[in-house]
């Protein structure tokens, strides 16, 4: 089918890989916990759009530039790192005390902003592009008449699986947050912890290499 091998194995592997925690999952959890399922769903869609950018870039060879050019990889990596650090530090240094009402609860972040934040969180991570270059080709037949089309098909399947998982994360996070929000102190420290994790992922990306 479309020059694809072992589709079932690709789907199972993709689901397992999507479940591994990372900046995307953390972003969805944070937005869902702060503003509910709808915000988490929009964050998921932004991340899904970013994934499609990587899929099409890899299918048409653009991601190969990141794999072969140290300069290109470094530029995207630095931008992505700075963006993750920006999100993390914004949470860490938010001027809200553990017993105060959170301003974010009064003035929700616009859904459009959440969408493009999710999009940037995914798109500005060069490791995602390298992942698709390394993972997807294993499931494309050597005699496939159109390898780009096969790549896009598998990428869309992977993204659909990812969206299912991301929306589950959004739902579960928003459900749990309803109870947590009753305790301002717990909510405060959870925000700080999430910010620290974003800083961690930003630094981890800064130290990452092409291979």
C-alpha positions in Angstrom: 0.0 0.0 0.0 1.6 3.2 -1.2 5.0 1.5 -1.0 4.8 1.0 2.7 6.1 -2.0 4.7 4.8 -3.2 8.1 2.2 -0.5 8.6 0.9 -2.1 11.8 4.4 -2.0 13.3 4.8 1.6 12.3 1.5 2.5 14.0 2.4 0.6 17.2 5.9 2.2 17.3 4.5 5.6 16.6 2.0 5.4 19.4 4.8 4.3 21.8 7.1 7.2 20.6 4.3 9.7 21.0 3.8 8.7 24.6 7.4 9.6 25.5 7.4 12.9 27.5 8.9 15.9 25.8 8.4 19.7 25.2 5.2 19.1 23.2 3.5 17.0 25.8 4.6 19.4 28.5 3.2 22.3 26.6 -0.2 20.6 26.2 -0.3 19.6 29.8 0.5 23.2 30.9 -2.1 24.8 28.7 -4.8 22.2 29.6 -4.1 22.6 33.3 -4.3 26.4 33.1 -7.3 26.9 30.8 -9.0 23.6 30.3 -9.5 21.0 27.6 -10.2 23.5 24.8 -6.9 25.3 25.3 -5.1 21.9 25.4 -6.9 20.8 22.2 -5.8 24.0 20.4 -2.2 23.5 21.7 -2.4 19.9 20.3 -3.5 21.2 16.9 -0.7 23.7 16.8 1.8 21.0 17.6 0.2 18.8 14.9 0.6 21.5 12.3 4.3 21.8 13.3 4.6 18.0 12.8 3.2 18.3 9.3 5.8 21.0 8.5 8.5 18.5 9.5 6.8 15.7 7.6 6.6 17.6 4.3 10.1 19.1 4.8 11.6 15.6 5.3 9.6 14.1 2.4 11.0 16.7 0.0 14.5 16.6 1.3 14.6 19.9 3.1 15.2 18.3 6.5 18.3 16.7 5.0 19.9 20.1 5.2 19.6 20.0 9.0 21.2 16.5 9.0 24.1 17.5 6.8 24.7 21.2 7.6 26.1 21.9 11.0 25.4 25.6 10.6 21.7 25.1 9.7 21.2 22.7 12.5 22.8 25.0 15.0 20.7 28.0 14.0 17.4 26.2 14.3 18.6 24.6 17.6 19.6 27.9 19.1 16.2 29.5 18.2 14.3 26.5 19.5 16.4 26.5 22.7 15.8 30.2 23.3 12.1 29.8 22.8 11.8 26.9 25.3 13.9 28.9 27.8 11.6 31.9 27.3 8.5 29.8 28.1 10.1 28.2 31.1 11.6 31.4 32.6 8.3 33.2 32.1 6.7 30.6 34.3 9.5 30.6 36.9 9.6 34.4 37.3 5.9 35.1 37.1 5.0 37.6 39.8 2.4 35.5 41.6 2.6 34.3 45.1 1.6 30.8 46.3 -1.5 32.2 48.0 -2.5 34.8 45.4 -5.1 34.4 42.7 -3.3 33.7 39.4 -3.7 36.4 36.9 -3.8 33.7 34.2 -7.1 32.5 35.6 -8.6 35.9 35.2 -7.2 36.7 31.8 -6.9 33.5 29.7 -4.3 33.3 27.0 -6.0 33.8 23.6 -6.5 30.5 21.7 -4.8 31.9 18.6 -1.6 32.6 20.7 -1.8 29.1 22.2 -2.0 27.6 18.7 1.1 29.4 17.4 3.0 28.7 20.6 2.4 25.0 20.1 3.3 25.3 16.5 6.6 27.0 17.3 7.4 24.6 20.1 7.4 21.7 17.6 8.7 23.4 14.5 11.7 25.0 16.2 13.0 21.6 17.4 15.4 20.3 14.8 15.5 16.9 16.5 12.0 16.3 15.3 13.1 16.7 11.7 16.0 14.3 12.2 13.7 11.9 13.9 11.5 11.7 10.8 14.5 11.3 8.6 15.7 8.4 10.7 12.5 6.6 11.6 10.0 6.8 8.7 12.3 5.6 5.8 12.6 2.2 7.6 8.9 1.5 6.6 9.1 2.6 3.0 9.7 -0.1 0.4 12.9 0.2 -1.7 10.9 -0.3 -4.9 8.2 2.3 -3.9 7.2 4.2 -7.1 6.9 7.5 -5.1 8.9 7.6 -1.9 7.8 11.2 -1.1 4.2 10.2 -1.2 4.9 7.2 0.9 6.7 9.4 3.4 3.8 11.9 3.6 1.3 9.0 4.1 3.3 7.6 7.0 3.8 11.1 8.4 0.1 11.8 8.4 -0.6 8.4 10.1 2.0 9.2 12.7 0.4 12.7 13.2 -3.1 11.3 13.6 -1.9 8.9 16.3 -0.1 11.8 17.9 -3.2 13.9 17.9 -5.2 11.1 19.6 -2.6 10.9 22.4 -2.3 14.7 22.7 -6.0 15.1 23.1 -6.0 12.4 25.7 -3.3 14.4 27.5 -5.4 17.5 27.2 -8.5 15.9 28.6 -6.7 14.1 31.5 -4.7 17.2 32.4 -7.8 19.5 32.4 -9.7 17.0 34.5 -7.0 16.8 37.2 -6.4 20.6 37.2 -10.0 21.2 38.2 -9.1 19.7 41.6 -5.6 21.2 41.8 -6.9 24.8 41.1 -8.8 24.6 44.4 -5.4 24.7 46.1 -3.6 27.9 45.1 -0.4 26.8 46.7 -0.3 23.5 44.8 -1.2 25.4 41.6 1.6 27.9 42.2 4.3 25.2 42.7 3.1 23.2 39.8 3.5 26.2 37.5 7.1 26.7 38.8 7.9 23.0 38.3 6.5 23.1 34.7 8.6 26.2 34.1 11.7 24.4 35.3 11.0 21.4 33.0 10.8 23.8 30.0 14.2 25.2 31.0 15.5 21.7 31.2 14.3 20.8 27.8 15.7 24.0 26.4 19.1 23.3 27.8 18.9 19.7 26.6 18.2 20.9 23.1 21.1 23.3 23.4 23.4 20.4 24.1 22.0 18.1 21.5 24.0 17.1 18.4 23.0 16.2 14.8 23.7 12.5 15.4 
